[in-house]
Amino acid sequence: MNDAAALSHVLERGPLTRGELRDLTGLSKPTISEALRRLTEARLVSVVGYVSAGPGPNAEVYAVNPDAAYAVALSVRSVREPDSHGTPTVTAAVTDLAGVVRGRLESAVDFAATDTVAVVADIVDEVCKEAGVARDPVAHVQIAVAGSYDQRGDVLHHVDIPGWGRSGLVEDLRRRLGVTVGVDNDVNLAAVAERAHGAGRDAESFTLLWLGEAGLGLAIDLGGTLLRGARGGAGEIGYMPIGASTDLQTLVGGAAVLELGAAHGFAAPTAAGTMAAVAAGAAEGDPAAAEFVTVLAGRIAIGLSAVVAVLDPPLVVIGGEVGRAGGELLGAAVAAALAEAAPLDTTIATTRVQDDAALLGAQEAGRASVREALLADLSRP
């Protein structure tokens, strides 16, 4: 317990002296010295420097050993072109115990023609080689995928990537990789990144509305805890019915953005490209761009007003490839449209996460899992 208490502070706060750890833990000088000795012998912490402590020898500064354990994060994305499916991509990254990304790679994978478990195992091995780290210290693999992970059934639902929805897949991955494996919805993990690095960092709670190239999603952060639902399906907003014959995906999904863009003279191969072209046109005062944004924001507000009426979130963050391309222009238009559609006052912000948000969230979740496992092991008698 003493070892876990000392390590948790070093993990959370960074390098600390023996005296600082004694103050933080309330442990006596001999007890904290013994804890640091054991942690050093276990290669969980090391001395990284010295600071003056007044009369007498300088105080040793202890920091976590970044190579004590690693987490691998994978972001599996379905690339969808209008009326067709492109080859999915997998982006992988290795993060050390100190939170530093040691290596990253991206691969296009035809999952319909390969064994999913074998491919994931190969990618984990490849990204470790890219990072120049050994495979053995990898303690956790965290996967972000567009689908609903049912924890009770240990299976993914509503996933359109071949092979990822089969029963037993997650357990097969754990067995093949030999480490703990976490699976979560990509938008949920994007919200983890938003909480750590983006507009949700200082928010008490928030919802992330994901306007993606391939689909829509909603993540619900309640004080730092994600609401996933009974079977992991909370936030599958694309299925929300709009009227008797359509749903929100049909109204504001990638294909709808492309169609709306073409109708206003903005042709692009992707929905995000269309949104970027519209934003550029709006900056130049193009009335067609202004009309496009007004129409799209009105459609988004239809679905978002239902979310606000049910959840009453203090903040809605607009993310995803399309949301990021629309930036503050789209955010302001959605805020105006929502104010007309719903009486509740909700702040609208646009994402500040510019990288693959699902991958960043998987990195955060993977590192947290490794840390929790280390602390739990130390706390066991």
N, C-alpha and C positions, 0 to 999 in steps of 0.2 A: 504494500500500500504506500509506503514511503517512497519507493522507487517510482511508482506510477505517478504520485503527486509531483515529484521533482520533474519527471519527464514531461508531464502534461504542460507545465509552465514553460519549459524550454521550447516545446512544440508550438505553443500558442504565442509566446512573446519574443522568441528568438534568443540570441546569446545572453546569458546571465552569469553573474558571479555567484560564488558560494554564499556570500552574505545576502545577496538579493533573493536567492532561493530560500534561504533560511527565513527571511522576512515574509516571503509569499506563502510558504507552507506552514510556518509556525513551529517547525521542527528545531530541535536543539542543534548546536554546532556539530557534535560528534555524530548525531543521527543523519544529518544531511551530508556529512562527509562520507559516511558509510554508503549512503544511497548513491552518491556520485561515483564512488569507487566501483560499486557493482555495475552501474550503468556504463561506466567506461570500459570495464572488463568485458561487458556484453556487446561492446562496440555500438551502443545506441547513442552515446554522447562522446565528445572529445574536447580537449582544451584547444581553443582557437586563438587565444591571445591572453594578454595581461593588462590590467589597469592599476593605476596607483590607488592604494587604499590607506594613504597617510603613512605614519611611521611603521616600519617593518616591511616585509616583502610585499611585492605587488600581488594583487588578487588574480587568480586564474579565472578566465572567462570560458564558460562551457556552452557548447552549441550541439544541436542534434547532428549525428553522423548521417549525411544525406544518402550514403550508399548502404545504410542498414536495411532498407526495403524500398521497393518500387511499386508503382501502380501503372497499369497500362489502360489507356482509355481508347475506345473505338467509337467512331461516329459512322453509322451505316445509313447512307442516304439513297433514296430512289430518285433518279433523275428523270423527270417527266417532261417530254415535249408535247405539243398540242396533239391530242388524239393518239398518242403512242407512248411507249415506255422506253427510256434509254437505259444504258447499262448502269447499275448501281455503283456507287463509289464507297470505299471504306477509308476513312482517315484515322490513323492511329498515332498515339503519342505516349511516351514514357515520362513519368513524373517521379522525381526522387522524394525522399521523406521530407526534405526541406521545401518542397513545392516548386522546384526548378524543373522545367521541361528539358529533358536530356536528348530527345530525338523525336522526329516526326516524319511520317511518310503518308502518301495517298496512293490508293490502288483502285483501278476499275475492275469489278468482279462480276462475271456472269454467273450468278448463283443458280440459275436454272440448269447450268451444265456442270456444276461442281458440287462437292460435298461441303456443306456449310461448316461443319465442325473442323474439317481438315483445313479449310481456307482460313478460318479464324486463328487456328493454332499456328499456321504458317506466317500469318501477318504479325502475330505476337512475337514470334521468333525473329522475323525480319526487322521489326521496329527496334527490338533490343539490340540487334547487330548494328543498326543505323545509329543508335544511341551510344554504342560502345560499352554496354553494360551486360553483365551476366544474366542469364535467364533465371537461375535459381532464386535470387533475392526478390523476384516479382511475387508479390503477396496477394494481389487482387487485380482482376480485370473488370472494368466497368464499360458496359455497352449501351450506347444510345441508338435507338431505332424508332422509326415512325410506326408506332403500334401501341396497343394497350397491354401492359404486362400484368397478368392476373397472378398475384403472388400466391393465392390459395391453390390454384391449379398449376403454378409454375410454367405458364405458357403465355405466348403472345397472341393477342387477338387483333383484328382489323389491321393486319400488316400485309402490304402488297408486294413484298420482296420474296421471291421463291425460296422455299425451304425454311423461312424464319417463323412460320406459324405452326410447324408440326409439333405434336406432343412429344415431350422427352428431349427436345433440343437443348434447353438450358442445362438440364442435368448431364447430358452428354458433353456439353462444353466444360462443365466443372470437372468431369471425370478425365477428359482429354488434357485440359490445361493444368490440372492438379492444384488449383488454387480456388479461392472463393471467386464467384462470378456474380456481378450485379447487372441487372437489365432494367432499363427504364425507358419510358417514352421520351423521345428527343426533345419535345417542347418542355416537359418537366425539367429535364436537365439544362435546357436553355435558361429556364427560370433560375436554376441554381447559379448559373453564370451571371445572370442579371442581378441576383442578390449579392454576389461576391464582387462584381466588377462594374455593374451598370447602373441604370436609373433606379433599380430597386434596392440599392445598397443601404440607403438611409430610411427606407419606407417601413412603417410598422407592418403592413401587409400590402400585397399588390396582386394583380392578375396580369399575365403576359398573353396578349393576343398575337398569335403567330400567323402572319400572312406569308405563307411559303410558296415557293415555286411549284411544289408538288401537292401541297395540301394546307389545310387550316388546322389550328390547334389552340387550346387555351390551357395555361397552367395557372393554378390557384395557390398562391403563397400566403399562408396564414401565420404571421409572426415567425417566419423562417421554416415552417413545416408545410410540406406540399400536401394538398388534398388530392388523393388519387382515386377515391371511390372504392366500392366493394370489390370490383373486378378490374381495377386499373383504368376504367373508362371515363373517369371525370375529365372534362375538357375536350371531349371529341365533338367540338362545336360544328365541324363540317356537316354532321348529320342533322343539325337543327333544322326542323321543317320551316319553310317560309311559304305560307299559303298552302294550298292543297296539292300543288304539283311540283314543287321544287324544294331545294334545301340551300343552306348558306354556302356550301362548297360550290354549287352551281352558280350562285349569285356573285361571289367575290373570290373564288379560287383562281388559280393561275390561268386556266383556259378562259374564264370570264374576263380577266384583266386584258388578256391578249385580244379578245373579241372587242372589248370596249375601246382599247387603244386603236385598233384598225378602223373602227367606226369614226374615230376622231382624227384620223390621219397620222397615227403613231404606230408604224409597223416595226416590230422587233421580233427576234427569234425566241425570246424568253419574256415572261411576265415582269421580271425584275428589270430587264432591259427596256421594256415598254415604260415602266414607271420612272426609270432614270431619264428617258427621253422626254417624258411629260414634265418632269421636274425642271429640266433644262429649258423646255418651252415656256413654262410658267415664269421662270426667271427673266425671260425676254419679253414677257407680256403677251404671249400667245393666248387669245381668247379660247381656242379649242382646248388648250391644256387646262385652263381654269375650269372649263365646263367638265372635262374628264374627271378632274379631282373632285368637283362638287358631286358628280353622279356616283363615283366610287365611294366617297365618304358617306353619302346617304345610304348606300347599300350596306356598308360596314356598320353604320349606326343602327340599322334594323336588328342585326344580330346582337350587337353590343348592348343595346338598350335592355334586352332580355337578361343578359348577364348582370348588368348593373342593378336591375330590379330585384334579382334573386340574391346577389352577393353584396351589393352596396360597397364595392372596394374603394379605398381612399385613393388608389392610383391604378391606372391601366397603362401598361407599357405596350407599345406597338412594335413588334419585331418581325423576324422572318426576312427572306430575301426581298420581297416586295415592300414590306414595311420599312426596311432599312433604306431601300432606294428612294422611297417617298419622303423619308426624313421629316423635318419639321413642317414642311408644306402639307403633307398628308395628315400629320398629327393635328395641326391646327384646324384643318377642314373636318376631321372626324370629331374633334371637340365641339365645333360649331354645330355639326349635324346632330350630335348626341344631345346637346343642350336643347334642341328643338324636339327631339324624339322622346326624351326621358326627363322627368322633373328632378331626379336626384343629381346632386352635384358631385362629379368625379373628375379628378385631374387626369389629363391625358399627356403622356410623354412618349417619346420615341427612343428606341434602344440606343445605347451608347456602345454596345458590344459589336465590334466590327469583324471579328474573326468568326470561325465556326462555333456558334454559341453552344450547340449541343456537345461538341467535343470539349469545350472549356468547362462546361458543367460536369461532364463525365470525369474530367481530370480532378475537379474539386471533390466530387463524390468518391472517386477512387482513393484519393489521398486521405480523405476523412475516414474511410473504411479501414485503411491500413493503420492509421493512428489509433482508432478505436480498438482494433484487434491487439495491437502492441500493448496498450494500456490495460486491456482486459487480461492479457496473459500475465502481465506483471502483478496484477491485483489478486490473481488466484493463489491460494495457500499452497 
